[in-house]
Amino acid sequence: MLLLGISLSLTIQSHSFHRSRVISSANFLSGGVYEQLSEFDEYLNLKSQNEALAQENATLKSLLFKTADSSVAARLDSIKGVRSQDIIVSKVIRNSYSVYENYLTINSGERQGIKPDMGVINSLGIVGIIDNTSPNYATVISILNKKSQINAKVKKSNHFGSLIWNGKSTGFVQLIDVPRLASVRKGDTIVTGGQSVIFPENINIGTIDKVYIDNETNYYTLDIKLFNDMTNLGHVYIIKGKDRQEIINLEKSKEDE
């Protein structure tokens, strides 16, 4: 075996064809090993890559919020941007959606600057409102909560209503108290309204699926098909309302007069 090894070594060294074949085979084997190691390394880095993508999305959303609704004439005093530093990236670690009062838990809290009544969204639309906080965690009132009530509007006409959930389906919420004067039809987009200190205006919610007329109040009730799959939530964005406290204090002083 020793003599055979010596002879093979001499053959490879003295013949370029044999040498090239051996090098080619070695490269093939090592390349396969390196590829497997690279794929394993990429798998280990998925978490950090996802975090980086979430941060990038947060920056992009801050730019999008500075764009007015294209269906409405823009007014300089009505366009309020959301700065990137006013968006906190977090992750849903618990999600309930099978009861009437559903809550989420996220892995960010007071230390990250989260406070009650901040709006929570993701890349597809609204998710809920911050309820309680601890140093590192917070609970969120899901939009699939019968206590939830959020100002929303028909995007194309700016007619407002209150967004609620009737507790029947995780894929649908209801927009109530929409005036009969509003022109609504199936497929119209519903977004957040401008009468809230929690959510910026024009954040997506869903599309009209069905239209009902409340005979007692003579208002529309709209079934809204959510853009979000509320049973499958990952990263979310918490929005700091930089003008919220000022508005609340102003309104409170008016009530106290």
N, C-alpha and C positions, 0 to 999 in steps of 0.2 A: 504494500500500500504506500510505503514511503517512497519507493522507486517510482511508482505510478504517479504520485503527486509531483515529484521532481520533474518527471518527463512532461506532464501536462503543463507545469509552470514554464518549462523551457520552450514548449511548443507555442504557448500563448505569447510569450515575450518575443519570439523570433518570427511570428507570422502575424501580420497586421490584421488579416481577416479574422483569425481566431480571437485576437485581442479585442477587436471592435465588437464581436458578438458577446463576449463576456461582459464588457463594460455596459453594453446595451441591456443585457439581462439584469445586471446589478442596478442600473438606473431604474428599470421597470419595477423591480422589487422595492427599492427604497422609496421611489415615487409613490407607490401604493401605500406604503406605511405612512409617509408624510401626509398624504391626502386624508387618510383615516384620522391621523392625529389632528390635522387642521379642522376637520369636521367636528371632532370631539371638542376641540378648543372653542369653536364657534358655538356649539351647544351650551358650553359652560358660560359663555359670554352673552347668552340671549337676554338674561335679566338686565344687564347693564345697557344693552342695545335698546331694549324696550323702554327703559327709563329715559335714555337719550331722545328717543322718538317722542315720548310723552312731553318732554321739555320743549322740543321743537314744535310740537303741535300747539302747546300753550302759547308760544310766541306768535305762531301763525294766527291763532284765534284772536289774539289781542289786536292784530292788524285788521282782521275781518270785522271786529266789533266797531271799528272806526269808520266803516262804510255804511252810509245811510241806506234805507230801504229804497231800491231803485224804482218802485212803483209809486213813490210819494215824492213830491217836490222837496228837496233838501232845504232845511233852514239851519243856519249856522248855530243858532242857540238851542237846537233840538238834537244835535249830533254829539253824543257823549261817548268818547272812546274809553276803552279799558286798557290800561297800561299792562305790559308784561309783568311788572312787579306786583300788580294787583291780582294775579292769577296764581293759585297754589295747586300744584299737581299732587294728586293722592291716588289711592287704590282702594277699591271695594274689597273688604275681607269677609264681609257677611252680608247676605242679601235675602230678605224675606219677601215673598210675593203671593203667599197662599192664604193670607188672612185679610180682614178688612182694614186693619191699621198696620201697614207694612213699614219697616224701617231698614236702613242700611247702616253698616258700620264701616268706616274708612280708617286707614292707618296714618292719619295726621290729626293733630290737635292744637292745643293752645300754644305749644312751643313753636309751631309753624305759623302762628298768626290766625288760626281759625277761631271764629266766634259764632255764637248762635245767630240764626236768621241770614246767614250768607247763602247765596244761591249756588247750587251744584249742577253742573252740566257735563256732557262729554262731547265727542266729535259729532254726534248725531242730533243732540238736542238736550232739553232739560231733563234732570234726573230727580231733583228734590231740593229741600232746604235744610240747612244745618239746624239740628235740634239741641243736643247737649254736647259738651266737650270735656275732655280730660287732657292732661299734659300731652299725650301722644296719640289719642284717638278721638273720634267724634261720631255721633249718630246722626243720621239724615232721615228726615220725614220724606219718604218716597212719594212721588206723584200718584202711586198706587196706594193711597191712604185716604180713607173717607173723611179725614179731618183736613186734608190738603185743599187749599183754595188759592189759585194763582191767577193774576190778571193776564188775559190773553186776547188776541184780536185776529180777525180775518185779514190776512196780509194785503190782499188786493184792494180792500175797501176801508180798512182801519176801523171797522165796527168792533166794539169791545164786548167781552163777556167774562164770566168767571169759569176757570178750568177746575173741574172736580172729577172724582172717580166714583162710579156707582157700585163698585165691588164685584162686578160680574166677570170681566175679562182682563187679563194682564196686557193685552195688546191694544186696548181702547180706553180712552178717557172721554169726558163729556164737557162741552162748552155750553154753558147755560146763560140765560138772560141776554141773548143776542137779539137786538131789535128786528122786528119784521121788515123794517125799511132796508135792512141789509140784503144785498144781492149775494146769495150763497148757493153753491152747488157742489156736488160730489167731486172730489179731487182738489178743491181749493186748499191752499196751505194756511195753516194756523201757526202763529208765532207769538212770542211774548209781547205784551203791550208796553206802553210807555208810562203807565200809571203805577208802576211798582218800584220800590227802592231796593228790591232784592235782585231782580234780574235786569240786565240791559235789554233794550228794545230789540226786537227782530231775531231772537234766538228761536230756531226751529223747534216745533213740537210735533206736528203730524199733519195729516190731510183729512178733510171731511169725508166720512164714509156714508153717513145717513143724516137726513134732516127731518126733525120732528117739530110740530107746532104745539106749544102748550096752550090749550084752549082756555085755561083759567087766567093766565097772564098775557096771552097773546104775543109771547116771545118764542124765538127759536130755541130748541135744544139740539145740539149737534154732536153726533158720535164722531170722535176723532181717532183715526188709526195712527198710532204712535210711530215715529221714525225709529225710536229706540226699541230694542229688545230688552225689556226691563228684567227679564229672567237671566240675562247674560251680560253682566257689567264688569268692566275691568278698570282701566284708569279713568279718573274723573278730574274735573277742574273746579276748584272752589273760587268764587269771584268775590273779591273784597269790594264792597260798595263804598268808595271813597267819599261820596257825598251823602251817604245814607244817614249818618248821625246828625249832620247839619239839617237835613230835611225834616227828620223826626223832631228835633229840638224846635225848629221853626213852627211846625204844625202843632206841637204841644203848647207852645207859647200862645198860639192863636186860640186854642181851646180854653186856655186858662184865663183869657181876657173876659 
